[in-house]
Amino acid sequence: MKILRCVMITFLTLLGMTKAYAMTEETYENAIELLVAFADEDARKHAKHFEYSQSAKIIDVEIHAAGNNSTTAKYTDEPLPWAEVNNILRIKTADGYEAISGVDTYDVAGFNDNHLQQLISITPTLLDMQTLDPVEAMALLREKHPELTNEVRASVDIALWDLAARKAGLPLHKMLGSNRDSIKPYASLRFYETLAEYIGAVNEYAGLGYTVFKYHVWGRYEMDSQLVQAVKQQFEGSGYKFMIDFEYAYDLEGALKLAELADEDLFILMEGFIHDSLLDQSAELKRKLPMMVIPAGYDNYTAEFIREGIKKDAWDAARFDVTVVGGLSQALKLMLITEEAGIPVEVQSWGHTLTQIVNLHLMLANDRTNYFEAPMPKHLFEFGMLNGNLLHEGMAKAPNEPGLGIKVDWEKLKTADFYRSPK
């Protein structure tokens, strides 16, 4: 990993990362302007797939919220687990198309339908909307409904990108200009109570073909240090690689102390070691650690924040989730910022299949994301999907069907432990 770090530093230096940034704020009037900036001029051929007419307007909106107790989990040694709800938006148009999106939300207070209620509140706007262009639609929602969360905006934005790709007859990543159809996955593990469970999980999921694993740990030095040492004892020479998501648990001193114990040949990445807002301290971590240092990307992901992190050389890669930042339109804008700076983006994709898939399409559409995050236990997050398995021959692959490519079992959704729908 030290060699990799040296190569990366050289590469970024050649790209001018050590110079002052000219990263000016770019505005895009519509999806084609954004798509051309992200892909190339050839993307203009897709303009017709974003066009609005009365004969192609949205005529029906369905909203579903489903959650199961089996996905309720902790991600550090925190007091309460997080209940996870899969919020699905389904739109239908007058010309016979339909499109979907899925956005996961979390709450330690238990399952709730807050996301669903916000979508219900904007349903009249969606039915009256005289655009099918996601960039234009986001501008309209910001004007008419400024109170919406980024996750609710993401539901609408992703569904409109899915609609355009379906009209184009292409998987979404192909519309985005991808030049690959698979990416290496890693098994992302929830928090466990014992060392034996952490070790056992690696052996279990290695049986599915995974060779890279990410731990969510206690966030306490005495336990995390034991895990780091146990991994070395159990898996040194195995060929397996490990990442750790610390969920902001450490300060700089504690992070450096724990990292000293980590074998750089085993541990290749540290995520959210300290709070994302501590950019100067993160830059110091990056300078001192041989493994990759990346932010958590859930709380701080604005364009301004990412620019500042790049300017301070705070990370080896940026990190964010399409469903968290406000949708694919915003994610593409963030990707353009990181592309200009020449740094990778380890896109996150924890969640149910529909959350995973939109992030996977973005990963496939760029060559600077190295891994796909696959939440475990794998089958639990495929609930209600007819083709939710994204793992094929040891690689994460998107379906060949147009758009997101995922088919929903709408009747199965209704059997979830928590289910809400206004219809």
Backbone torsions as a table, in degrees:
resi	resn	phi	psi	omega
1	MET	NA	-29.3	176.7
2	LYS	-61.9	-39.7	177.8
3	ILE	-63.2	-43.9	178.9
4	LEU	-59.5	-43.1	179.3
5	ARG	-60.9	-43.2	-179.8
6	CYS	-63.5	-41.6	178.7
7	VAL	-63.3	-42.6	-179.5
8	MET	-63.6	-44.1	-179.7
9	ILE	-61.8	-42.5	178.2
10	THR	-61.8	-43.5	-179.0
11	PHE	-62.3	-45.5	-179.1
12	LEU	-67.1	-35.0	178.2
13	THR	-64.4	-41.8	178.6
14	LEU	-62.2	-30.7	-180.0
15	LEU	-82.5	-2.6	176.1
16	GLY	90.1	21.2	-176.8
17	MET	-65.5	-25.3	-178.3
18	THR	-82.0	-3.8	179.3
19	LYS	-91.4	169.9	175.8
20	ALA	-65.3	148.3	-175.0
21	TYR	-94.2	139.6	175.1
22	ALA	-101.0	14.9	-170.3
23	MET	-62.2	83.4	-178.9
24	THR	-78.4	155.3	178.8
25	GLU	-71.2	119.7	178.2
26	GLU	-99.7	136.8	174.9
27	THR	-113.8	146.3	-177.6
28	TYR	-127.5	127.3	-176.8
29	GLU	-77.5	-27.1	-177.0
30	ASN	-154.5	175.5	-174.7
31	ALA	-66.4	-33.5	-178.4
32	ILE	-68.2	-41.0	175.7
33	GLU	-57.7	-43.8	179.5
34	LEU	-67.3	-42.9	-178.1
35	LEU	-65.6	-39.9	177.1
36	VAL	-63.5	-41.7	179.0
37	ALA	-64.4	-37.4	-177.9
38	PHE	-79.5	-40.8	-177.0
39	ALA	-102.2	-93.8	177.3
40	ASP	-167.1	-178.7	-176.1
41	GLU	-61.1	-25.1	-179.8
42	ASP	-61.5	-20.4	-179.0
43	ALA	-65.7	-16.2	-179.8
44	ARG	-61.6	-20.3	179.4
45	LYS	-65.3	-16.4	-178.7
46	HIS	-89.6	1.8	-175.3
47	ALA	-54.7	-40.1	-176.2
48	LYS	-63.8	-23.4	-177.1
49	HIS	-77.9	-10.4	177.4
50	PHE	-103.9	-1.1	-173.3
51	GLU	-71.8	144.8	177.7
52	TYR	-103.7	145.3	168.1
53	SER	-154.9	163.7	178.3
54	GLN	-61.1	-29.8	-179.6
55	SER	-82.3	-0.8	179.2
56	ALA	-127.9	11.9	-175.3
57	LYS	-70.7	163.6	175.6
58	ILE	-71.8	126.9	-178.3
59	ILE	-117.2	-10.3	-179.7
60	ASP	-152.8	141.5	178.8
61	VAL	-130.5	125.5	173.9
62	GLU	-116.4	143.0	179.0
63	ILE	-133.2	132.7	-179.7
64	HIS	-132.6	139.9	173.9
65	ALA	-128.2	122.0	-176.0
66	ALA	-136.4	136.0	177.4
67	GLY	-146.0	146.7	179.2
68	ASN	-122.0	144.8	179.0
69	ASN	-59.6	-27.4	-176.1
70	SER	-67.0	-20.7	178.4
71	THR	-97.9	-2.5	175.6
72	THR	-70.1	123.9	-172.3
73	ALA	-154.7	162.7	171.8
74	LYS	-100.3	155.8	-179.6
75	TYR	-122.1	-3.9	165.5
76	THR	-147.4	-176.4	176.4
77	ASP	-81.3	63.8	-176.8
78	GLU	-97.3	163.6	-174.6
79	PRO	-62.9	-42.0	-172.9
80	LEU	-124.9	146.1	175.2
81	PRO	-79.2	164.0	-179.4
82	TRP	-100.9	122.6	173.6
83	ALA	-82.5	132.4	-171.7
84	GLU	-113.9	127.8	-179.9
85	VAL	-116.4	131.0	176.4
86	ASN	-92.4	108.9	-177.7
87	ASN	-99.6	116.6	-174.1
88	ILE	-114.0	127.5	174.6
89	LEU	-107.4	132.0	177.8
90	ARG	-127.1	121.7	178.2
91	ILE	-116.9	149.0	176.9
92	LYS	-127.3	144.5	-177.7
93	THR	-114.9	162.2	-175.3
94	ALA	-64.7	-23.0	-179.8
95	ASP	-92.5	16.0	170.0
96	GLY	93.6	6.5	178.3
97	TYR	-94.4	156.1	168.4
98	GLU	-137.1	158.9	-179.2
99	ALA	-147.9	158.9	-176.5
100	ILE	-137.7	165.6	168.0
101	SER	-150.1	159.3	175.9
102	GLY	-139.0	128.9	-179.3
103	VAL	-131.4	126.6	179.2
104	ASP	-89.0	140.4	173.1
105	THR	-126.5	158.2	-171.0
106	TYR	-134.3	146.2	177.9
107	ASP	-156.9	130.0	177.1
108	VAL	-74.0	-14.1	178.8
109	ALA	-81.8	-5.9	179.7
110	GLY	116.2	-177.7	180.0
111	PHE	-63.7	141.9	173.4
112	ASN	-147.3	165.4	-179.3
113	ASP	-113.1	30.4	-178.9
114	ASN	-59.2	-43.2	179.7
115	HIS	-63.4	-45.3	179.2
116	LEU	-59.5	-42.1	-178.5
117	GLN	-65.4	-37.4	176.3
118	GLN	-65.1	-39.2	177.6
119	LEU	-65.7	-38.7	176.2
120	ILE	-59.4	-40.5	-176.0
121	SER	-66.2	-24.7	-179.2
122	ILE	-103.5	3.4	180.0
123	THR	-56.5	-44.3	177.1
124	PRO	-58.5	-36.9	177.7
125	THR	-63.8	-43.0	-179.7
126	LEU	-64.3	-38.3	-179.2
127	LEU	-73.0	-27.9	179.9
128	ASP	-92.3	-10.4	-171.9
129	MET	-63.0	128.9	-179.8
130	GLN	-102.0	46.3	172.5
131	THR	-157.2	148.9	171.4
132	LEU	-117.6	8.4	-179.2
133	ASP	-84.8	121.1	-175.6
134	PRO	-61.3	-36.1	179.3
135	VAL	-66.9	-44.2	177.2
136	GLU	-66.1	-38.3	179.8
137	ALA	-65.0	-38.2	178.4
138	MET	-65.6	-38.4	177.0
139	ALA	-63.1	-41.4	178.8
140	LEU	-64.0	-44.2	-179.9
141	LEU	-66.0	-37.9	177.5
142	ARG	-62.9	-35.1	-179.6
143	GLU	-75.2	-45.9	-173.6
144	LYS	-87.5	-27.8	-176.0
145	HIS	-136.3	67.0	-177.0
146	PRO	-65.6	-14.0	-177.7
147	GLU	-79.9	-10.0	-175.0
148	LEU	-63.9	144.5	173.2
149	THR	-74.2	160.1	175.3
150	ASN	-60.1	-33.9	-179.3
151	GLU	-65.9	-37.7	178.2
152	VAL	-69.8	-41.8	175.1
153	ARG	-58.5	-40.0	180.0
154	ALA	-60.9	-38.1	179.5
155	SER	-56.9	-45.9	-178.2
156	VAL	-71.7	-46.9	-177.2
157	ASP	-59.0	-47.0	-178.0
158	ILE	-64.5	-40.9	179.3
159	ALA	-61.8	-36.7	179.3
160	LEU	-71.8	-35.2	173.3
161	TRP	-66.8	-39.6	176.4
162	ASP	-60.8	-42.4	179.5
163	LEU	-60.9	-46.7	-178.9
164	ALA	-62.8	-42.0	-179.7
165	ALA	-67.8	-35.4	175.8
166	ARG	-64.1	-41.1	178.6
167	LYS	-65.8	-32.5	177.7
168	ALA	-76.5	-13.9	-178.3
169	GLY	72.1	27.3	-176.0
170	LEU	-126.8	145.6	165.3
171	PRO	-56.2	144.7	-174.3
172	LEU	-54.8	-41.3	-177.5
173	HIS	-64.3	-28.9	176.7
174	LYS	-70.0	-39.8	175.7
175	MET	-62.1	-32.9	179.9
176	LEU	-79.5	-1.6	175.0
177	GLY	91.2	29.7	-176.7
178	SER	-67.3	154.3	173.1
179	ASN	-125.0	19.1	174.2
180	ARG	-146.8	161.4	-178.8
181	ASP	-125.6	8.9	177.9
182	SER	-153.3	161.7	-179.9
183	ILE	-150.0	150.2	-178.4
184	LYS	-70.7	130.2	179.5
185	PRO	-96.2	158.9	166.5
186	TYR	-126.7	149.8	179.0
187	ALA	-83.5	116.5	-179.2
188	SER	-98.0	116.3	-170.6
189	LEU	-100.9	142.9	175.0
190	ARG	-73.6	176.8	178.2
191	PHE	-71.7	137.3	174.1
192	TYR	-116.8	160.9	-177.2
193	GLU	-87.3	-24.2	-173.0
194	THR	-131.1	156.1	176.1
195	LEU	-60.1	-40.0	-178.6
196	ALA	-59.5	-37.4	179.3
197	GLU	-68.2	-38.6	177.9
198	TYR	-62.7	-44.5	179.7
199	ILE	-68.3	-41.8	179.8
200	GLY	-63.5	-36.0	179.9
201	ALA	-63.2	-39.0	178.3
202	VAL	-61.9	-47.3	180.0
203	ASN	-63.6	-36.6	179.7
204	GLU	-66.5	-48.9	-173.5
205	TYR	-81.9	-17.0	170.1
206	ALA	-63.5	-28.0	177.5
207	GLY	-66.5	-18.4	176.3
208	LEU	-90.3	-4.2	177.9
209	GLY	108.7	0.0	179.9
210	TYR	-77.6	141.2	175.7
211	THR	-123.5	-4.9	177.0
212	VAL	-123.2	136.7	-173.1
213	PHE	-135.3	141.6	175.0
214	LYS	-117.8	129.0	178.4
215	TYR	-97.0	140.6	161.6
216	HIS	-103.1	121.4	-165.3
217	VAL	-112.6	-177.5	-175.9
218	TRP	-63.9	-37.5	-172.2
219	GLY	83.1	17.6	176.0
220	ARG	-128.2	130.0	-171.9
221	TYR	-56.5	-43.8	-174.4
222	GLU	-60.2	-36.4	-180.0
223	MET	-86.3	-42.5	-178.4
224	ASP	-63.3	-36.1	179.5
225	SER	-67.0	-35.7	176.3
226	GLN	-65.1	-38.8	179.3
227	LEU	-66.1	-43.9	178.8
228	VAL	-58.0	-43.1	-179.9
229	GLN	-70.5	-36.3	179.2
230	ALA	-66.4	-37.9	178.1
231	VAL	-62.9	-41.3	178.8
232	LYS	-63.8	-42.7	-179.5
233	GLN	-64.7	-38.9	-173.8
234	GLN	-85.4	-34.1	-166.6
235	PHE	-123.8	5.8	176.3
236	GLU	-60.8	128.2	-179.3
237	GLY	84.0	0.7	-177.7
238	SER	-78.6	-20.8	-172.8
239	GLY	90.1	-9.8	177.1
240	TYR	-73.2	150.9	176.0
241	LYS	-124.3	153.0	-173.9
242	PHE	-132.3	147.2	171.6
243	MET	-124.9	157.3	174.7
244	ILE	-131.2	131.6	171.2
245	ASP	-103.7	116.5	-174.1
246	PHE	-95.4	-8.3	178.3
247	GLU	52.4	43.8	175.6
248	TYR	66.3	21.9	-169.0
249	ALA	-73.3	-19.4	-169.4
250	TYR	-113.3	158.7	164.3
251	ASP	-96.5	177.2	-173.8
252	LEU	-60.4	-45.5	-178.2
253	GLU	-60.6	-46.1	-179.9
254	GLY	-66.0	-37.2	179.7
255	ALA	-63.9	-44.9	179.7
256	LEU	-65.3	-37.7	-179.9
257	LYS	-64.0	-46.0	179.9
258	LEU	-68.4	-39.6	-177.4
259	ALA	-63.0	-28.3	178.0
260	GLU	-60.7	-26.4	-178.4
261	LEU	-84.0	-16.5	-171.2
262	ALA	-84.6	124.4	176.3
263	ASP	-70.1	117.7	-175.6
264	GLU	-66.2	-19.1	176.3
265	ASP	-76.7	-20.6	177.7
266	LEU	-99.0	-46.7	-175.0
267	PHE	-96.9	111.0	-172.2
268	ILE	-102.6	-11.9	-174.9
269	LEU	-156.4	138.4	174.5
270	MET	-120.6	123.6	-176.1
271	GLU	-113.8	134.7	174.6
272	GLY	55.8	36.4	-178.3
273	PHE	-57.7	-49.0	174.8
274	ILE	-122.0	171.7	-175.5
275	HIS	-61.2	139.5	-176.5
276	ASP	-57.3	-29.2	-176.5
277	SER	-70.5	-15.6	-176.6
278	LEU	-87.8	69.9	-172.0
279	LEU	-67.3	-39.0	179.6
280	ASP	-64.8	-41.0	178.6
281	GLN	-70.3	-36.7	176.4
282	SER	-62.9	-39.2	177.2
283	ALA	-61.6	-37.4	177.4
284	GLU	-66.9	-41.4	175.3
285	LEU	-58.2	-46.7	-178.8
286	LYS	-59.1	-40.9	-180.0
287	ARG	-66.8	-33.1	-170.8
288	LYS	-96.0	-21.1	-175.3
289	LEU	-97.5	139.3	179.0
290	PRO	-77.2	-23.1	178.7
291	MET	-90.1	165.5	-179.2
292	MET	-65.9	143.9	176.1
293	VAL	-119.6	124.1	179.3
294	ILE	-134.7	157.1	177.0
295	PRO	-77.6	168.3	175.2
296	ALA	-72.3	-41.7	173.1
297	GLY	82.0	7.4	179.7
298	TYR	-94.0	-31.8	-174.8
299	ASP	-105.8	-26.2	-178.2
300	ASN	-128.6	108.2	-175.2
301	TYR	-153.6	13.5	179.4
302	THR	-68.5	163.2	177.6
303	ALA	-58.6	-40.9	-179.0
304	GLU	-64.3	-41.9	180.0
305	PHE	-65.7	-43.8	-179.3
306	ILE	-64.8	-40.2	176.1
307	ARG	-60.1	-43.3	-179.0
308	GLU	-66.2	-40.6	177.5
309	GLY	-63.0	-38.8	177.3
310	ILE	-66.5	-44.0	-179.3
311	LYS	-59.6	-37.8	-178.9
312	LYS	-88.9	2.0	179.7
313	ASP	54.3	48.7	-171.8
314	ALA	-84.4	-18.1	-174.5
315	TRP	-140.3	159.5	169.4
316	ASP	-82.7	-21.8	176.9
317	ALA	-155.9	147.3	172.4
318	ALA	-79.9	172.5	-178.4
319	ARG	-156.3	133.9	173.1
320	PHE	-164.0	172.3	-177.2
321	ASP	-124.9	130.6	-178.7
322	VAL	-53.3	-41.7	-174.3
323	THR	-75.9	-14.9	-178.5
324	VAL	-94.7	-36.3	-173.5
325	VAL	-80.4	-7.3	-180.0
326	GLY	118.8	4.3	176.5
327	GLY	121.0	-179.7	-176.5
328	LEU	-69.3	-34.6	179.4
329	SER	-58.7	-47.9	179.5
330	GLN	-68.3	-37.8	178.9
331	ALA	-61.6	-39.6	178.2
332	LEU	-64.2	-38.5	177.1
333	LYS	-62.8	-41.7	178.6
334	LEU	-67.0	-37.0	177.4
335	MET	-62.7	-36.1	178.8
336	LEU	-66.0	-35.4	176.6
337	ILE	-64.8	-46.6	-179.0
338	THR	-69.3	-32.8	177.9
339	GLU	-65.1	-42.2	178.5
340	GLU	-60.8	-35.5	179.6
341	ALA	-83.6	-14.7	178.2
342	GLY	77.5	24.6	178.7
343	ILE	-107.1	151.5	177.4
344	PRO	-68.4	167.3	172.6
345	VAL	-133.1	114.2	175.6
346	GLU	-89.8	85.3	-177.5
347	VAL	-60.4	134.4	179.6
348	GLN	-94.3	154.2	-175.0
349	SER	-150.4	29.2	175.8
350	TRP	-64.6	134.8	177.1
351	GLY	143.8	-174.9	177.6
352	HIS	-69.5	172.1	-170.9
353	THR	-53.8	-42.0	-176.8
354	LEU	-68.8	-29.5	172.1
355	THR	-71.9	-43.0	178.7
356	GLN	-60.0	-43.4	-167.8
357	ILE	-70.4	-39.4	-179.3
358	VAL	-66.8	-35.8	175.4
359	ASN	-68.7	-36.1	177.8
360	LEU	-63.9	-41.6	177.8
361	HIS	-59.6	-40.4	178.0
362	LEU	-66.3	-40.0	177.9
363	MET	-60.4	-45.0	-177.8
364	LEU	-67.5	-25.5	-176.4
365	ALA	-85.3	2.1	174.3
366	ASN	-136.7	159.1	-177.0
367	ASP	-107.4	18.7	-177.9
368	ARG	-116.7	10.0	171.5
369	THR	-105.4	127.5	-172.0
370	ASN	-95.1	-29.7	-172.1
371	TYR	-137.2	150.2	171.1
372	PHE	-102.1	127.9	179.3
373	GLU	-85.4	114.9	-178.5
374	ALA	-109.1	110.7	-178.2
375	PRO	-70.0	143.0	179.5
376	MET	-116.6	151.3	-3.1
377	PRO	-68.2	130.6	-169.1
378	LYS	-53.8	-48.1	-172.4
379	HIS	-66.7	-25.8	-177.8
380	LEU	-64.7	-31.4	-176.4
381	PHE	-88.5	-1.0	176.6
382	GLU	-96.9	5.4	-176.5
383	PHE	-56.4	133.0	175.9
384	GLY	79.7	6.7	179.1
385	MET	-112.5	139.9	179.7
386	LEU	-83.0	-23.4	179.0
387	ASN	-138.7	53.1	-174.5
388	GLY	-80.2	-8.5	-179.6
389	ASN	-77.9	113.3	-179.0
390	LEU	-101.9	1.9	-179.2
391	LEU	-98.2	121.7	-179.4
392	HIS	-139.5	118.4	178.9
393	GLU	53.2	42.9	175.3
394	GLY	79.6	5.1	-179.5
395	MET	-126.5	152.1	173.6
396	ALA	-86.6	126.1	-177.8
397	LYS	-133.7	141.5	174.2
398	ALA	-82.6	150.8	175.6
399	PRO	-61.2	158.2	179.1
400	ASN	-83.0	-7.7	-178.9
401	GLU	-68.8	157.2	-180.0
402	PRO	-62.8	155.3	178.4
403	GLY	71.3	-144.6	176.5
404	LEU	-63.4	-32.3	174.8
405	GLY	86.6	6.0	-177.0
406	ILE	-100.8	136.8	178.4
407	LYS	-107.1	131.4	-176.3
408	VAL	-99.4	137.2	171.5
409	ASP	-91.9	92.7	-171.5
410	TRP	-64.5	-32.7	178.2
411	GLU	-72.0	-37.9	178.4
412	LYS	-62.8	-37.9	178.9
413	LEU	-53.4	-37.6	-175.9
414	LYS	-66.5	-14.5	-178.9
415	THR	-90.6	3.1	-179.6
416	ALA	-63.5	157.9	178.9
417	ASP	-60.5	-33.6	175.4
418	PHE	-126.1	123.4	179.4
419	TYR	-144.3	131.6	176.2
420	ARG	-139.0	140.1	173.3
421	SER	-157.5	137.6	-178.3
422	PRO	-72.0	-10.3	179.7
423	LYS	-105.8	NA	NA
